Amino acid sequence: MAQLIKLQDYVSRYETDLYRYPSQFVRLKKQQWEKMKLHWENGGGFPSLEKEEPEKEKTTVTRKFMSFFKKKEEGETEDSDNPAQKDDDAIELEMNPHAEFASEEELKKHFLDSIFEFQLRWASSTISEKSYVDNSYYYDERLKYLLQRFPDNILVLYFPVFKIKNAPVELEVVLITPTGIWCLSFLEFENGTAYIGSGDRFWVKKWGDAESRVLNPLISLRRMERIIGQIVEYAGIELPVHKAVVSRNGYIDYPQAPAGCEFIDKRKHESWSNQQRSSRSPIKSVQLKAAKSILDYCQTTSFQRMHYQHETLKDWNTGAEEDSQ
């Protein structure tokens, strides 16, 4: 499952420690899946572990049934009264204790959907800060596709907002893989739609007897490639930057397409995605360096968690008292 390291301008856990969280996510997810599968195979349902009540970003029809795998950092002591430590070290999933799964595939789908919600929390909060999450992301099919169809070694930025010359610039989708960076622009409307590419500002969109125009996706792709390319080049990182127009449910016809861009339509999508999933390479150092250099240019909008607001106010009051003495 690919890792969502940046969502729009939300504060991300990966921003605070990019060299820690990717490996922690892989480890916790693996432990969680093995435990859940074991209990399912033994007919025991889901394990009943210590119940916690963290803040939730959305209302769901399922109730909290388990939270697990509090990771003890070296030198840490258990502190069940510390909400920050709980939020930082535990994966809490929304589980339905009455759910029954006829096959391992059904169990896996439920697991991936639960991890998807967990990823949204990591991509919109840190120990001390949170961002308001647009509820639509919980039902964003494209975002779910990117995270669930690609492996753990791919890092995803989804419509990140960059600070370019003090002005916010929103890009589309960036995938950072062990071997390169992909800038993606999606063209997905009605199933079976045909897109006629050209160098003009608009492309022709044909669906049945209807014909209309859509903005040329290469315009935003070139901007993405230029921004990402300049960032990694300035950081001295040697990782190729690719760009592609993706249409999973349509067809792209561009007879005189410019070089240096891939057009991944319904005919090519499966082979391209299989190629990305086939990589067994672990997350590489150069990949993390590229991700960090890109995150450094991203804009973040967030607020302090209540616990830390109280701590900050307490520290401020203590300092004011000391100054008055």
C-alpha positions as CSV (number, residue, x, y, z in Angstrom):
1,M,0.0,0.0,0.0
2,A,1.6,3.3,-1.1
3,Q,2.2,5.9,1.6
4,L,0.4,9.3,1.6
5,I,3.1,11.7,2.7
6,K,1.3,15.0,1.7
7,L,-2.4,15.8,1.2
8,Q,-3.2,19.2,-0.1
9,D,-1.8,21.7,2.5
10,Y,-2.5,19.6,5.5
11,V,0.1,19.0,8.2
12,S,1.7,15.6,7.7
13,R,3.4,13.3,10.1
14,Y,5.9,12.5,7.4
15,E,7.0,16.2,7.4
16,T,8.1,15.9,11.0
17,D,10.4,12.8,10.5
18,L,10.5,11.5,7.0
19,Y,13.2,9.0,7.9
20,R,11.1,7.4,10.6
21,Y,7.5,7.1,9.5
22,P,7.8,5.2,6.2
23,S,9.5,2.2,7.8
24,Q,7.2,2.5,10.9
25,F,4.1,2.4,8.6
26,V,5.4,-0.7,6.8
27,R,6.2,-2.5,10.0
28,L,2.9,-1.7,11.8
29,K,0.8,-2.5,8.8
30,K,2.5,-5.9,8.4
31,Q,2.0,-6.7,12.1
32,Q,-1.6,-5.6,12.0
33,W,-2.4,-7.7,8.9
34,E,-0.7,-10.8,10.3
35,K,-2.6,-10.5,13.6
36,M,-6.0,-9.9,11.9
37,K,-5.5,-12.8,9.5
38,L,-4.5,-15.1,12.3
39,H,-7.7,-14.3,14.3
40,W,-9.8,-14.7,11.2
41,E,-8.2,-18.1,10.4
42,N,-8.9,-19.3,13.9
43,G,-12.5,-18.2,13.8
44,G,-12.0,-15.8,16.6
45,G,-13.1,-12.6,14.9
46,F,-11.1,-9.5,15.7
47,P,-8.8,-9.4,18.8
48,S,-10.1,-7.3,21.7
49,L,-7.2,-5.1,22.8
50,E,-6.9,-2.0,24.9
51,K,-9.5,0.5,23.8
52,E,-8.6,4.1,23.3
53,E,-10.8,7.1,22.4
54,P,-8.7,9.4,20.1
55,E,-10.2,12.3,18.3
56,K,-11.9,11.3,15.0
57,E,-12.0,13.3,11.8
58,K,-15.3,11.8,10.6
59,T,-18.4,10.0,11.7
60,T,-18.6,6.3,10.7
61,V,-21.2,3.7,11.0
62,T,-18.7,1.3,12.6
63,R,-17.5,1.7,16.2
64,K,-14.0,1.6,17.5
65,F,-13.1,-2.0,18.3
66,M,-9.4,-2.2,18.6
67,S,-6.2,-0.2,18.8
68,F,-2.9,-1.8,19.0
69,F,0.9,-1.8,18.6
70,K,2.0,1.0,20.8
71,K,5.6,1.3,19.8
72,K,7.9,1.9,22.7
73,E,10.8,4.1,21.6
74,E,14.1,3.4,23.3
75,G,14.2,5.1,26.6
76,E,10.4,5.7,26.6
77,T,8.2,4.7,29.5
78,E,4.6,3.7,29.4
79,D,2.3,6.7,30.0
80,S,-1.3,5.9,29.3
81,D,-2.3,9.4,30.3
82,N,-0.2,11.0,27.6
83,P,-2.6,11.4,24.6
84,A,0.3,12.6,22.4
85,Q,2.2,9.4,22.8
86,K,-0.8,7.3,22.1
87,D,-1.6,9.2,18.9
88,D,1.9,9.0,17.8
89,D,2.6,5.3,18.3
90,A,-0.7,3.5,17.8
91,I,-2.7,2.5,14.8
92,E,-6.4,2.8,15.5
93,L,-8.7,1.3,12.9
94,E,-12.5,1.4,12.6
95,M,-13.6,-2.2,12.8
96,N,-17.1,-3.8,12.8
97,P,-16.9,-6.6,15.4
98,H,-19.9,-8.3,13.8
99,A,-18.4,-8.4,10.3
100,E,-18.0,-11.8,8.7
101,F,-15.7,-12.4,5.7
102,A,-16.2,-15.4,3.4
103,S,-12.7,-15.3,2.0
104,E,-9.3,-13.9,2.7
105,E,-9.8,-11.4,-0.2
106,E,-12.8,-9.9,1.6
107,L,-10.8,-9.6,4.7
108,K,-8.0,-8.0,2.9
109,K,-10.3,-5.4,1.3
110,H,-11.7,-4.5,4.7
111,F,-8.2,-4.2,6.0
112,L,-7.1,-1.9,3.2
113,D,-10.1,0.3,3.6
114,S,-9.4,0.6,7.3
115,I,-5.7,1.4,6.7
116,F,-6.8,4.0,4.1
117,E,-8.7,5.9,6.8
118,F,-5.7,5.6,9.1
119,Q,-3.4,7.1,6.4
120,L,-5.7,10.1,6.1
121,R,-5.1,10.7,9.8
122,W,-1.4,10.5,9.5
123,A,-1.5,12.8,6.5
124,S,-3.5,15.4,8.4
125,S,-2.0,15.4,11.9
126,T,1.2,15.2,14.0
127,I,1.6,14.7,17.7
128,S,1.0,18.4,18.3
129,E,-0.9,19.7,15.3
130,K,-3.9,18.9,13.1
131,S,-5.5,20.1,9.9
132,Y,-9.2,20.3,9.0
133,V,-9.8,17.5,6.5
134,D,-12.3,17.9,3.7
135,N,-14.7,14.9,4.2
136,S,-14.7,14.2,0.4
137,Y,-11.2,12.7,0.7
138,Y,-12.6,9.7,2.6
139,Y,-14.6,8.9,-0.5
140,D,-12.1,9.9,-3.1
141,E,-11.9,6.8,-5.4
142,R,-8.7,8.1,-7.2
143,L,-6.9,8.6,-3.9
144,K,-7.9,5.2,-2.7
145,Y,-6.7,3.7,-6.0
146,L,-3.3,5.3,-5.7
147,L,-2.8,4.1,-2.2
148,Q,-4.3,0.6,-2.5
149,R,-3.0,-0.4,-5.9
150,F,0.6,0.5,-5.4
151,P,3.2,-0.9,-3.0
152,D,4.7,0.5,0.3
153,N,7.8,1.7,-1.4
154,I,5.9,4.5,-3.3
155,L,5.4,7.8,-1.6
156,V,2.4,9.9,-2.8
157,L,1.7,13.6,-2.8
158,Y,-2.0,14.3,-3.6
159,F,-2.7,17.8,-4.8
160,P,0.0,19.3,-2.7
161,V,0.2,23.1,-2.4
162,F,3.7,24.6,-3.0
163,K,5.1,27.9,-1.9
164,I,6.6,29.3,-5.0
165,K,7.9,32.9,-4.8
166,N,5.5,33.5,-1.8
167,A,2.5,32.4,-3.8
168,P,0.6,29.1,-3.4
169,V,0.7,26.7,-6.3
170,E,-1.4,23.6,-6.3
171,L,-0.1,20.6,-8.3
172,E,-1.9,17.4,-9.0
173,V,-0.4,13.9,-8.2
174,V,3.3,13.2,-7.5
175,L,4.6,9.6,-7.0
176,I,8.1,9.2,-5.6
177,T,9.4,5.7,-6.4
178,P,12.8,4.1,-5.7
179,T,13.8,4.7,-9.3
180,G,12.1,8.0,-10.3
181,I,9.5,10.6,-9.7
182,W,6.2,10.6,-11.6
183,C,4.1,13.7,-12.2
184,L,0.6,12.6,-13.1
185,S,-2.5,14.4,-14.5
186,F,-5.7,12.5,-14.7
187,L,-8.4,12.7,-17.5
188,E,-11.3,10.7,-16.2
189,F,-14.9,11.4,-17.1
190,E,-17.5,9.1,-18.6
191,N,-16.4,5.5,-19.2
192,G,-15.2,5.0,-22.8
193,T,-14.5,8.7,-23.4
194,A,-12.0,9.5,-26.2
195,Y,-9.7,12.4,-25.9
196,I,-8.1,14.0,-29.0
197,G,-4.8,15.6,-28.0
198,S,-3.2,18.6,-29.6
199,G,-0.9,21.5,-28.8
200,D,-3.8,23.8,-28.3
201,R,-5.1,25.0,-24.9
202,F,-8.0,22.6,-25.1
203,W,-8.4,19.0,-26.2
204,V,-11.5,17.5,-27.9
205,K,-13.5,15.2,-25.7
206,K,-15.8,12.7,-27.4
207,W,-18.3,10.5,-25.7
208,G,-21.0,8.9,-27.8
209,D,-22.4,11.6,-30.1
210,A,-21.5,14.3,-27.6
211,E,-18.4,16.4,-28.2
212,S,-16.9,19.1,-25.9
213,R,-13.6,20.5,-24.8
214,V,-11.3,19.8,-21.8
215,L,-8.2,21.8,-20.7
216,N,-5.0,20.4,-22.2
217,P,-3.5,18.4,-19.3
218,L,0.0,19.0,-20.6
219,I,-0.2,22.6,-19.4
220,S,-0.3,21.6,-15.7
221,L,2.0,18.6,-16.3
222,R,4.8,20.9,-17.7
223,R,4.4,23.1,-14.7
224,M,4.6,20.1,-12.3
225,E,7.7,18.8,-14.1
226,R,9.4,22.1,-14.0
227,I,8.8,22.7,-10.3
228,I,9.6,19.2,-9.1
229,G,12.6,19.0,-11.5
230,Q,14.1,22.3,-10.2
231,I,13.6,21.3,-6.6
232,V,15.5,17.9,-6.9
233,E,18.2,19.5,-9.1
234,Y,18.8,22.2,-6.6
235,A,19.0,19.6,-3.9
236,G,21.6,17.7,-5.9
237,I,19.5,14.6,-6.2
238,E,19.8,12.4,-9.2
239,L,16.4,10.9,-9.7
240,P,14.7,11.1,-13.1
241,V,11.4,13.0,-13.3
242,H,8.7,11.5,-15.6
243,K,5.3,12.9,-16.6
244,A,2.2,11.2,-17.8
245,V,-1.4,11.8,-18.6
246,V,-3.6,9.0,-17.1
247,S,-7.0,7.9,-18.3
248,R,-8.0,4.6,-16.7
249,N,-11.4,4.5,-18.3
250,G,-10.9,6.3,-21.5
251,Y,-8.8,6.5,-24.7
252,I,-6.2,9.1,-25.7
253,D,-5.4,9.8,-29.3
254,Y,-2.5,12.1,-30.0
255,P,-0.8,11.3,-33.3
256,Q,1.9,13.9,-33.0
257,A,2.4,13.7,-29.3
258,P,5.5,15.5,-27.9
259,A,8.4,13.4,-26.7
260,G,9.0,13.0,-23.0
261,C,5.4,12.4,-21.9
262,E,3.6,9.1,-21.6
263,F,-0.1,8.7,-22.3
264,I,-1.5,6.0,-20.1
265,D,-5.0,5.3,-21.2
266,K,-7.3,2.2,-20.8
267,R,-5.2,0.2,-23.2
268,K,-1.9,0.8,-21.4
269,H,-2.9,1.4,-17.8
270,E,-2.8,-2.2,-16.6
271,S,0.7,-2.9,-17.9
272,W,2.0,0.5,-16.5
273,S,0.5,-0.1,-13.0
274,N,1.8,-3.7,-13.0
275,Q,5.3,-2.4,-13.8
276,Q,5.1,0.0,-10.8
277,R,3.8,-2.7,-8.5
278,S,6.4,-5.3,-9.6
279,S,9.3,-3.3,-8.0
280,R,10.5,-5.2,-4.9
281,S,13.1,-2.5,-4.0
282,P,13.0,-1.2,-0.5
283,I,12.6,2.5,0.1
284,K,15.9,4.1,-0.9
285,S,17.9,6.9,0.7
286,V,17.8,9.0,-2.5
287,Q,14.1,8.6,-2.6
288,L,13.7,9.9,1.0
289,K,16.1,12.8,0.2
290,A,13.9,13.7,-2.8
291,A,10.7,13.5,-0.8
292,K,12.2,15.7,2.0
293,S,13.4,18.3,-0.5
294,I,9.9,18.4,-2.1
295,L,8.1,18.5,1.3
296,D,10.3,21.5,2.3
297,Y,8.6,23.6,-0.4
298,C,5.1,22.5,0.5
299,Q,2.6,24.8,2.3
300,T,1.0,23.7,5.5
301,T,-2.1,25.0,7.3
302,S,-2.8,23.5,10.7
303,F,-3.7,24.3,14.3
304,Q,-2.4,23.1,17.7
305,R,-4.1,20.1,19.4
306,M,-5.9,21.0,22.6
307,H,-3.4,19.2,24.8
308,Y,-0.6,21.2,23.4
309,Q,-2.5,24.5,23.5
310,H,-2.9,23.9,27.3
311,E,0.8,23.1,27.6
312,T,1.8,26.2,25.6
313,L,-0.4,28.4,27.7
314,K,1.0,26.9,30.9
315,D,4.6,27.5,29.7
316,W,3.7,31.0,28.7
317,N,2.0,31.8,32.1
318,T,5.0,30.3,33.9
319,G,7.4,32.4,31.9
320,A,5.3,35.5,32.6
321,E,5.4,34.9,36.3
322,E,9.1,34.4,36.3
323,D,9.6,37.6,34.4
324,S,7.5,39.5,36.9
325,Q,9.6,38.3,39.9
